[in-house]
């Protein structure tokens, strides 16, 4: 009832049911329909989830440009998951300044994957000067939050003595 009455978060939740087959038959097209309503109402979670459908091509045409546009709308409202995804997408495109900017925003909200990405940017000198110690610092923060990639990178840093004493 709430979704039909225009509540954007309820619309997002109905979409999740259709997307995952929770209590209803899985239907990506209906999920997209409900997410379009939620996103159009300005709900950042609806925008992020609709972006993910466009990124994957589930229930809608696969469209990275539309995915990035929707992720940006959510990210500008402080959605950390959208900020992290934008960071990854920008890094994949080679726009390391934007990748770093969005990773810093997501990392400040505790997103471990963005912390790992920041470590990688500093380790590989992607858009920033190479700084192994800063890379290790970011990997330590992410590793403490359970990020396996950061734990592996931190282990390699200890093994090679890059940015931290060899151990």
C-alpha positions as CSV (number, residue, x, y, z in Angstrom):
1,X,0.0,0.0,0.0
2,X,2.8,2.4,0.9
3,X,4.6,1.8,-2.4
4,X,1.4,2.4,-4.4
5,X,0.8,5.6,-2.4
6,X,4.2,6.9,-3.6
7,X,6.5,6.2,-0.7
8,X,9.9,6.0,-2.3
9,X,11.5,3.7,0.3
10,X,8.5,1.3,0.1
11,X,8.9,1.3,-3.7
12,X,12.5,0.4,-3.3
13,X,11.6,-2.4,-0.9
14,X,9.0,-3.8,-3.3
15,X,11.7,-3.7,-6.0
16,X,14.0,-5.7,-3.8
17,X,11.3,-8.4,-3.4
18,X,10.9,-8.7,-7.2
19,X,14.7,-8.5,-7.8
20,X,15.5,-11.3,-5.3
21,X,12.3,-13.3,-5.5
22,X,11.4,-12.7,-1.9
23,X,7.8,-13.7,-1.4
24,X,7.0,-13.2,-5.1
25,X,8.3,-14.7,-8.3
26,X,11.6,-13.0,-9.4
27,X,10.9,-10.4,-12.0
28,X,13.7,-7.9,-12.9
29,X,11.4,-5.8,-15.1
30,X,9.0,-5.2,-12.2
31,X,11.9,-4.5,-9.9
32,X,13.1,-1.9,-12.4
33,X,9.6,-0.4,-12.6
34,X,9.4,0.1,-8.9
35,X,13.0,1.4,-8.7
36,X,12.3,4.0,-11.4
37,X,9.5,5.4,-9.3
38,X,11.7,5.4,-6.2
39,X,14.6,7.0,-8.0
40,X,12.4,9.6,-9.6
41,X,11.2,10.6,-6.1
42,X,14.8,11.3,-5.2
43,X,15.4,8.4,-2.9
44,X,19.2,7.7,-2.8
45,X,18.8,4.0,-2.2
46,X,16.3,3.7,-5.1
47,X,18.7,5.7,-7.3
48,X,21.6,3.5,-6.3
49,X,19.7,0.3,-6.8
50,X,18.4,1.4,-10.2
51,X,22.0,2.3,-11.1
52,X,23.0,-1.3,-10.2
53,X,20.3,-2.7,-12.5
54,X,21.6,-0.5,-15.4
55,X,25.2,-1.5,-14.6
56,X,24.2,-5.2,-14.7
57,X,21.6,-5.0,-17.4
58,X,18.9,-6.6,-15.2
59,X,15.4,-5.6,-16.1
60,X,16.7,-2.6,-18.1
61,X,19.2,-2.1,-20.8
62,X,22.8,-2.3,-19.7
63,X,24.0,1.3,-19.7
64,X,27.2,2.3,-17.8
65,X,26.4,6.0,-18.5
66,X,23.0,5.8,-17.0
67,X,24.4,3.8,-14.1
68,X,27.0,6.5,-13.4
69,X,24.3,9.3,-13.6
70,X,22.2,7.5,-11.1
71,X,25.1,6.6,-8.8
72,X,26.1,10.3,-8.9
73,X,22.6,11.4,-7.8
74,X,22.8,9.0,-4.8
75,X,26.4,9.8,-4.1
76,X,25.6,13.5,-3.9
77,X,23.1,12.7,-1.2
78,X,25.8,11.0,0.8
79,X,25.1,7.4,-0.2
80,X,28.4,5.7,0.7
81,X,27.8,2.6,-1.4
82,X,27.1,4.7,-4.5
83,X,30.2,6.8,-3.8
84,X,32.2,3.5,-3.6
85,X,30.8,2.2,-6.9
86,X,31.5,5.5,-8.6
87,X,35.1,5.4,-7.3
88,X,35.5,1.9,-8.8
89,X,33.9,3.0,-12.1
90,X,36.1,6.1,-12.4
91,X,39.2,4.0,-11.6
92,X,38.3,1.5,-14.3
93,X,38.0,4.4,-16.8
94,X,41.4,5.8,-15.7
95,X,40.0,9.0,-14.1
96,X,42.0,8.6,-10.9
97,X,41.2,12.1,-9.6
98,X,37.5,11.3,-9.5
99,X,38.2,7.8,-8.3
100,X,40.1,9.2,-5.4
101,X,37.6,11.9,-4.6
102,X,34.7,9.4,-4.3
103,X,36.8,6.8,-2.5
104,X,37.7,9.4,0.1
105,X,34.0,10.2,0.6
106,X,33.1,6.6,1.0
107,X,36.1,5.7,3.1
108,X,35.1,8.5,5.5
109,X,31.9,6.7,6.0
110,X,33.7,3.4,6.8
111,X,33.5,1.6,3.4
112,X,36.5,-0.7,3.5
113,X,36.6,-1.3,-0.3
114,X,37.2,2.4,-0.9
115,X,40.0,2.3,1.7
116,X,41.6,-0.5,-0.2
117,X,41.2,1.4,-3.4
118,X,42.9,4.4,-1.9
119,X,45.7,2.2,-0.8
120,X,46.0,0.9,-4.3
121,X,46.0,4.3,-5.9
122,X,48.9,5.4,-3.6
123,X,50.8,2.2,-4.1
124,X,50.5,2.3,-7.9
125,X,50.9,6.1,-8.2
126,X,47.6,6.4,-10.0
127,X,46.7,10.1,-9.9
128,X,48.8,10.7,-6.9
129,X,52.5,10.5,-6.1
130,X,53.6,7.0,-5.2
131,X,53.5,6.8,-1.4
132,X,53.9,3.2,0.0
133,X,53.4,4.4,3.6
134,X,50.0,6.1,2.8
135,X,49.0,2.9,0.9
136,X,49.8,0.8,4.0
137,X,47.9,3.2,6.2
138,X,44.7,2.8,4.0
139,X,45.2,-1.0,3.7
140,X,45.5,-1.3,7.5
141,X,42.2,0.6,8.0
142,X,40.4,-1.6,5.5
143,X,42.0,-4.8,6.8
144,X,40.8,-4.0,10.3
145,X,37.3,-3.9,8.8
146,X,37.7,-7.4,7.3
147,X,38.5,-6.5,3.6
148,X,40.3,-9.5,2.2
149,X,42.0,-7.6,-0.6
150,X,43.4,-5.1,1.9
151,X,44.6,-7.9,4.1
152,X,46.4,-9.5,1.1
153,X,48.0,-6.2,0.1
154,X,49.0,-5.5,3.6
155,X,50.6,-9.0,3.8
156,X,52.5,-8.3,0.6
157,X,53.7,-5.0,2.0
158,X,55.0,-6.7,5.2
159,X,56.7,-9.4,3.0
160,X,58.5,-6.9,0.8
161,X,59.0,-4.1,3.4
162,X,57.1,-1.6,1.1
163,X,55.8,1.3,3.3
164,X,56.2,-0.7,6.5
165,X,59.0,-2.6,8.2
166,X,59.6,-6.0,6.6
167,X,58.1,-8.7,8.8
